[in-house]
């Protein structure tokens, strides 16, 4: 063997040794290693690759590693080598349901053939973890969104509860204050509900009913429950002021408007601007006052006496009367348009005889009030007293009952009110008119018929005015005479409405 052959043999042995070492190195690698020839045939697979994909040697990689080929170009090593793609760049793909990350390295074999080494690592488990983390992250977001939604819903529910609690508090407060209206009868329950319903608005309120039924108390409660509770509140008895004075009192006047008007003065409507005004005995105002009041209700403006410029005011009007305004409208003594403006909401006060089931509660309330006021030790109402209270017709309503109980507590000598202490204003068995007729008959021969008739007429007018608490309009309606005519007779007989008022 010559030297050349010996050198070739040694070179071949060295190559074989390198190949064996190289294969031994690839065989022990945990990564999957695949060698692909230029014609796309798989030349070699290390044990890790065989374990995962099976033995694919001598097979076309395009049929078995197509996903990787499509992704990285391993099906065409020449194209891959010429593509300029960065070597050893780690990318990911999915082959035969196995998630792998891979890198490649084109090189030449010891025989000069062109090969591509594809090194893959199984990342299926890592992908599963990533999916689990992503799912967990999504679940966390969903849970957080759900919790946020629940918190928002809870906050909304809490706000609704707070609103309901506030409403209940207001109702309880209204109920506590409405306890000033004594009575548990159906009519009183309906009255409380009506007050609670209308108090929050700015609508004009007309309170009607007989004298002594508590119209002013209802006006006070409406104002207490209204948004204007902290604003000014004035009460005006329209029957106690002369018409001319009433106009200047309500609407004000300009300097020089009349004798004594030394300067401009605001009326009550301007003073109470933003608040509430209570016009009691509204049925007794004159036609001129009715026209002025209509302007306030329609346009929200007043004109001072002696002035020409309207003044805007924001006032809620609560009116009250014991006059039958419908009848007054028919008799042309009250304006129809003003009646409609006042009668937006009508609260009718029930007479005490219509709710006698409340008499015991009212009597007990008045006993407690006046025993403290008079420092009396009265704490008992016998059945006989209650029976007499229930039998009485109470033409003066609650005011009359209060007067009777007040007088009884004051006159009571012991801790129990007796029948002797209970004195009614009029006895059911007696008639003031018949008593007076007897007195008139005793005047025969002493006075002329003209004087007797004049005295009798005077007594009738005084009696009628007393019955109606000095209300001239109501007295004129009951006597079926004109208001002006009644004033003339009162002037002739020297009768003053205020003087005959109880």
NULOZA-107449 format. One record per residue (C-alpha): x, y, z; residue in one letter. Coordinates in steps of 0.001 Angstrom, whole numbers, padded with zeros to 6 digits, always signed. Example, Ala and Ser with C-alpha at 12.3 -4.5 7.8 and 13.67 -1.06 7.14 Angstrom:
2
+012300-004500+007800A+013670-001060+007140S
This chain:
502
+000000+000000+000000X+001561+003156-001068X+001555+006338+000931X-001386+007863-000963X-003659+004948-000236X-002596+004994+003372X-003403+008680+003578X-006818+008133+001999X-007581+005300+004350X-006651+007445+007348X-008744+010290+005992X-011707+007965+005502X-011304+006599+008996X-011189+010127+010347X-014303+011033+008433X-016054+007912+009689X-014968+008772+013194X-016299+012316+012836X-019532+011020+011370X-019910+008532+014225X-019184+011225+016767X-021508+013622+015027X-024327+011051+014932X-023618+010051+018536X-023909+013688+019506X-027170+014134+017592X-028557+010878+018977X-028204+012016+022596X-029637+015489+021996X-033091+015997+023698X-034129+018239+020821X-035598+016682+017703X-033089+016839+014840X-034027+016147+011231X-031651+016267+008229X-033363+017006+004910X-031655+016558+001545X-031859+018833-001439X-034502+016603-003038X-036707+016978+000095X-036008+013462+001297X-035436+012999+005024X-031862+011777+005439X-031704+011395+009205X-033863+011659+012343X-032414+011420+015813X-034176+009271+018437X-036044+012249+019924X-037564+013041+016509X-038412+009397+015853X-040111+009162+019235X-042383+012040+018384X-042995+011627+014644X-041945+008025+013945X-039153+006929+011588X-039594+009013+008448X-036148+008449+006927X-036057+008054+003121X-039528+009635+002978X-040575+012909+001408X-040739+015620+004049X-043519+017382+002117X-045910+014598+003011X-044960+014301+006687X-043504+017613+007753X-045591+019758+005449X-046561+022261+008122X-042959+022987+008900X-042150+023012+005154X-044922+025461+004405X-043798+027662+007229X-040036+027676+006911X-039319+026314+003439X-037639+023057+004567X-039275+021267+001635X-036918+023198-000594X-033520+023577+001066X-032061+025407-001926X-034894+027911-001845X-034478+028135+001898X-030790+028795+001599X-031365+031379-001106X-034207+033106+000757X-031881+035087+002973X-033788+034006+006040X-031810+034453+009223X-030221+031215+010377X-030941+029887+013853X-033989+032128+014111X-036432+030414+016418X-039958+030103+015087X-043022+028080+016015X-045379+025789+014102X-047549+022750+014513X-046597+019370+012968X-048823+016304+013292X-050677+017808+016222X-047385+018576+017952X-046496+022163+018772X-042809+022777+018104X-040401+025633+018024X-037623+025216+015486X-034474+026640+013915X-032601+025543+010801X-029058+025556+009486X-028183+024804+005817X-024801+023117+005340X-022905+020774+003045X-022416+017110+003788X-019075+015333+003747X-019912+014136+000249X-020592+017662-000899X-024383+017296-000877X-026538+020168+000303X-028517+019551+003511X-030709+021423+005958X-030578+020613+009637X-033940+021233+011285X-033753+021396+015074X-037123+021229+016841X-038216+021316+020430X-041606+020021+021624X-043457+022936+023162X-046872+021289+023374X-046851+021361+027146X-045736+024961+027196X-048516+025819+024726X-051011+024107+026975X-049734+026157+029874X-049990+029293+027802X-053535+028385+026808X-054358+027692+030426X-052843+031019+031449X-054696+032803+028672X-057907+031051+029653X-057250+031872+033282X-056542+035473+032308X-059760+035602+030320X-061603+033968+033180X-060107+036476+035568X-061267+039286+033298X-064705+037717+033060X-064809+037261+036817X-063623+040798+037343X-066191+042106+034868X-068842+040016+036562X-067808+041285+039990X-067677+044842+038714X-071159+044359+037267X-072338+042917+040576X-070792+045833+042452X-072463+048304+040106X-075751+046479+040488X-075226+046417+044239X-074450+050125+044210X-077571+050755+042149X-079612+048649+044555X-078041+050505+047465X-078926+053849+045907X-082490+052643+045340X-082622+051521+048964X-081293+054890+050116X-083967+056629+048039X-086650+054363+049464X-085347+054987+052977X-085418+058735+052377X-088958+058470+051043X-089966+056448+054096X-088255+058950+056374X-090162+061777+054728X-093394+059842+055019X-092696+059068+058675X-091845+062703+059250X-095039+063703+057494X-096932+061175+059565X-095437+062507+062793X-096297+066058+061858X-099668+065009+060487X-100461+063613+063928X-101444+067194+064713X-104580+066208+062813X-106187+063951+065356X-108350+061104+064101X-108192+057681+062511X-111468+057737+060593X-111554+056976+056888X-112100+060647+056041X-109029+061667+058034X-106887+058970+056432X-107966+060200+053009X-107220+063781+054071X-103682+062852+055168X-103058+061026+051906X-104287+064029+049935X-101992+066395+051845X-098996+064111+051322X-099790+063836+047606X-100225+067543+046789X-097803+069189+049220X-094729+068599+047049X-096140+070489+044071X-096544+074236+043537X-100198+073914+042552X-102724+076315+044047X-104740+074677+046826X-108325+075535+047779X-109414+074285+051210X-113158+074300+051741X-115346+073278+054638X-117340+074565+057570X-115902+076883+060181X-113883+075163+062877X-112876+072125+060827X-109156+072960+060805X-108516+074555+057417X-105591+076589+058720X-104010+073451+060209X-104126+071799+056778X-102503+074870+055212X-099714+074672+057796X-099109+070986+057033X-099060+071539+053264X-096429+074209+053720X-094374+071997+056087X-094272+069157+053568X-093533+071397+050553X-090136+072345+049052X-090874+075911+050210X-090771+074991+053899X-087691+077182+054464X-089181+080105+052547X-091448+082862+053938X-094996+081958+054957X-097700+084562+055564X-101337+084211+056559X-103967+086762+055623X-107578+086777+056793X-109295+088459+053875X-112468+089075+055920X-110760+091025+058679X-109374+093796+056455X-111253+096464+054542X-111177+095890+050766X-109096+098994+050021X-106651+098221+052793X-106525+094580+051741X-105449+095496+048214X-102595+097702+049401X-101695+095148+052062X-101406+092308+049546X-100014+094155+046528X-098302+097207+048066X-098597+100824+046966X-096632+103620+045355X-095840+106958+046880X-098841+109263+046722X-101260+106479+045784X-103604+107722+048524X-103598+110053+051500X-100881+108973+053890X-098888+107010+051280X-095613+108811+051944X-093435+106298+050122X-093391+103067+048214X-094293+099950+050193X-094079+096301+049200X-097150+094148+049585X-097314+090732+051186X-096983+088989+047811X-093628+090697+047232X-092492+090074+050800X-093295+086367+050569X-091710+085975+047117X-090422+082406+046787X-092595+081223+049657X-096235+080535+050448X-099207+082744+051263X-102395+081532+052954X-105499+083522+052040X-108215+082659+054534X-111867+083565+053902X-111108+084040+050210X-114825+083914+049416X-115381+087344+051012X-113095+089463+048795X-114580+092153+046583X-114848+091904+042772X-111929+094335+042424X-109754+092190+044666X-110852+089105+042735X-109558+090684+039524X-106206+091583+041106X-105809+088145+042603X-106609+086549+039249X-103695+088438+037699X-101341+086985+040301X-102537+083438+039707X-102510+083741+035918X-099347+085734+035244X-097425+085629+038514X-097347+089415+038753X-098804+092144+040946X-099384+095860+040354X-098982+098111+043348X-101809+100487+044203X-101134+103693+042306X-098586+102000+040055X-098538+100854+036446X-095532+098554+036292X-096173+094851+037010X-093881+093155+039518X-093154+089453+039004X-093543+087235+042056X-093153+083509+042671X-095649+082635+045383X-097617+079495+046086X-101193+080331+047035X-103219+078303+049522X-106757+079619+049909X-109524+078653+052286X-113191+079486+052625X-116381+078246+054219X-118413+079907+051467X-120022+077730+048803X-118073+079203+045889X-120107+077300+043305X-123240+078967+044645X-121428+082314+044800X-120433+081926+041132X-124055+081189+040173X-125149+084272+042101X-122504+086334+040235X-120750+087416+043423X-117589+085420+042654X-115688+085297+039367X-115865+082003+037521X-112330+082328+036094X-110904+082981+039562X-112808+079989+040905X-111196+077763+038271X-107739+079188+039103X-108224+078544+042813X-109899+075182+042465X-106996+073343+040810X-106777+071097+043870X-109716+071183+046269X-109305+069756+049761X-112684+069366+051442X-112567+069399+055230X-115061+066969+056767X-117387+068270+059460X-116987+066708+062903X-120509+065244+062755X-119351+063298+059658X-116508+061629+061564X-117820+061118+065052X-115507+058137+065491X-112733+060708+065979X-114468+062560+068827X-112979+060350+071563X-109439+060796+070233X-109933+064557+069902X-111437+064894+073371X-108571+062878+074892X-106048+065051+073079X-107640+068283+074314X-107870+066941+077881X-104116+066217+077867X-103335+069641+076408X-105396+071700+078849X-104678+069695+081977X-101023+070636+081422X-101914+074225+080588X-104157+074608+083656X-102068+072271+085836X-105085+070118+086574X-105045+066450+087598X-107665+065403+085066X-106997+062061+083415X-110350+060379+082958X-113420+060782+080736X-116380+058761+082037X-118605+056884+079614X-121443+059265+080374X-119350+062223+079215X-118264+060384+076052X-121908+059526+075311X-122900+063180+075590X-120023+064194+073329X-121088+061624+070736X-124731+062736+070883X-123947+066400+070241X-124197+067619+066642X-121135+069957+066881X-122171+072813+064590X-118909+074527+065530X-116928+071387+064652X-113503+070766+066216X-113206+074329+067493X-116425+073930+069465X-115255+070582+070871X-111977+072161+071950X-113810+075007+073690X-116104+072582+075500X-113201+070421+076718X-111127+073482+077639X-113963+074849+079746X-114655+071446+081316X-111011+070936+082345X-110868+074438+083786X-114106+074034+085749X-113394+070453+086865X-112952+070198+090653X-111745+066604+090799X-109711+064295+088571X-112819+063275+086647X-114904+065536+084416X-118550+065442+085405X-121669+066306+083441X-121917+069557+085394X-118548+070563+083948X-119656+069817+080392X-121433+072900+079056X-122405+073177+075401X-122801+076523+073677X-126391+075759+072712X-128753+073315+074339X-130481+070930+071964X-133780+071413+073759X-133809+075187+073587X-134111+077507+070589X-132575+080990+070787X-135010+082195+068170X-138056+080980+070124X-136662+082489+073339X-136236+085800+071610X-139759+085631+070201X-141029+085287+073734X-138997+088353+074670X-140408+090263+071686X-143955+089413+072673X-143314+091009+076057X-142597+094290+074218X-146118+094570+072859X-147612+097863+074072X-144170+099163+075033X-142664+099655+071530X-144069+100310+068096X-144259+097573+065508X-141569+099338+063487X-139158+099384+066447X-139934+095785+067367X-139315+094647+063780X-136061+096668+063696X-134892+095059+066943X-135820+091630+065656X-134011+092270+062359X-130946+093464+064257X-130977+090336+066423X-131298+088100+063370X-128311+089796+061697X-126187+089549+064856X-127163+085895+065325X-126351+085054+061717X-122999+086867+061902X-122135+085078+065137X-122994+081756+063571X-120659+082486+060675X-117880+084048+062764X-118425+087521+061381X-118319+086435+057748X-120497+089051+056050X-120611+087295+052677X-121843+084003+054150X-124357+085812+056344X-125657+087736+053321X-126023+084465+051409X-127927+082806+054238X-130167+085833+054747X-130561+086020+050942X-129693+089714+050748X-126923+091479+048901X-123621+092006+050663X-123830+095759+050156X-127394+095819+051491X-126346+093835+054554X-123487+096272+055191X-125991+099130+055025X-128247+097450+057621X-125247+096693+059841X-124211+100345+059640X-127761+101489+060508X-127928+099169+063507X-124339+099885+064618X-123158+096295+064080X-119471+095608+063392X-118473+092270+061931X-115383+092057+064141X-117406+092824+067272X-119770+089890+066772X-117015+087442+065930X-116750+084738+068650X
